[in-house]
């Protein structure tokens, strides 16, 4: 497919994200909510759905659901639970307690780092099911020799976050999931690990010609990483465009992403879809968080990643991209503290973005600040600064002392000029190309100077000296 | 059977005073069971050994509980730890709950002795106890007749003197109708007054546990023991158990009592039942109540709404019996077929009928016309009762249209069977309390009960009137 063909189609994606809440206990009983325990050890009559047992809602789960809703700019409204009825052995009651037409959170949005707003239709509470293992046959329930079920997960609280179909590229879908994860982690509502299943993403994908109504959508399941999400959306978009351009129709269905062959496959068609026979759950009472409870939750929320990025941009002049990386690494507070200690914003950001991926270790905002001042004053070259920084992270200490111990001292310009002149004399042909404006040769000369000076030269000074000689 | 020493109050007082041993009390009741249980079949299981052991413990230890040494029969849809709880269904074959229902815990904490698990219509669906997988219970007053249902075993056990008290559950009349047919007192408390935790659900928004007793005072005593907030039941009302025994002598002077015209005149109400209801109204008037006619127009729609709402909830509540985790499993080539084979073999005809009805009522495209409409009717019924209770403190009606009918008379005609509950169902839909009090006999010599209805949490007023009727019953 050529680029022009794709550009005549519009991709429409909506995401449904399930997150397990980091509550101490399950949503309707007192059993531990703990991933990875021995199977069927965190169970009781309630989460096993034994005859006669009844659910009692966990207040902390409501609290976390509100944290999520308020963080996604949703309205929190009085809500009720419904029963979603279907038979499956990992669901102890053969119905799932979920929210249907009155979810706790509605109508919000999530802002991506590039400023795009993705609408949030709802974020509702529900219970998780158990976990099945189908042994033998094709590993599917219908042809398995036998199946094992672990009910530890049954009754773990979930919030399902449903986006509006506002996503128009795989890249934005990934950015949405990454941003959502950052928010969930920041507010402590979930550890949001796709690989452990505490965050599960389904994608609704359709294509249409610009100006036309939305096309028929397919729901893609089994997306276990943001990489799978992106690949699956791209594959599915192509599949649908190919069908439509061949004059065929897209059939509404649920499709399964296969990581190995890089394709989506039919899981069940619309005709096979369940009739869930939703009706209000009579064993639970409505949830109506009053204004005071909502305010308490709102007041306890930390500054969210978007706010932190904005703050960093405003205070340091960082680009949105740099701010995104620094906040994702949780280094923004450290950078701002270092700025307050007199650091040089540009240098702080460069190091935070490139040289502090493994954390700040024994580095202090004051020493970080002092080091960037030395760098800005020309007392340290960029290369030397990186070395000093590594030492400060590993062992702490004073940057001046560290630089001295390493033998770093600024070379004076005349010494440097002599080395540059020698190099030009030895390399007339590259210098001629430099003179003719071939910028790529700059790196060659700077590298040679660094080699000759064991990294003590300042690259910017070398470039200036070269330019002076080229124009002479 | 209601001579003072055989009432729960009499037994508890004697045991407390050291005049009778709990062991003697239990042996007397076991002897009565041995004498007549063969023909009546009130129990799915008589807990003779357990009851003897519990009685010995009472005699050795604490005799201060409100029900110390009192045998109580427990409907077999209430969970009892380690003791089979069958709901009179094959589908729960072999299942022993790992926990006690809250009401059972409260009974035991009060010193009561569980003497056995009583028979019922399968999953409490029925009005004659003929829908039991283990065979019908018979009416102690005439064993060719049904005891009513679904709590027929609990009603018969009390009527036959097998226990002075029993627990039942009432979803559409399952305590009050068998109480009427067996000539005992039966109470359906306000929804939420008694915990449902451990009551195997039939229709969650309607189910309520309540007492059977030979006297109004005993019923009050048992209700005091089991009522009160339970944090394990989200629909439990957050208030302590009401004081009932202490108000029993208060009389009805000045109370406004409405005779429910829609129910007295309902189609199928037998003349003798109507006559006894009128006599009860006169008796209350004679005792000082202001008696007038009352109307709850939407109550006539109760039966129709009930047979959509209750089966809808049941279709969901009974989904869990799938052969996967407990109870009956019929093996089949894959999980789906195993679910199907187990449910086909495990459920009886009436349960299957209601699961199908309820599944249909909730299906996409039918929900609004059936379940949704029924909920609107329910709202109307609640509103009409509220309006009536602005004028009246209590309402009065027949409990059951007729006296006990012969076994087999209605089993092939579900609709006629359903009509048994025409007077009792509206209170379940409204969530209000109601009780049946024995009030003389019919032309056939069999017991008749009249029903007292009260607004939510109006139990105390209701019991006052019940005590008056008990005192003057023909």
Interface residues (C-beta under 8 A of the other chain):
Chain A: X45 X48 X49 X50 X51 X52 X53 X54 X55 X56 X57 X83 X85 X87 X89 X92 X93 X94 X95 X141 X142 X143 X144 X147 X149 X275 X277 X278 X279 X282 X283 X284 X285
Chain B: X77 X78 X79 X85 X87 X92 X95 X97 X98 X99 X101 X196 X197 X198 X199 X200 X201 X203 X204 X205 X231 X232 X233 X234 X235 X312 X313 X315 X316 X319 X320 X322 X324 X325 X326 X334 X335 X336 X339 X359 X362 X363 X364 X367 X371
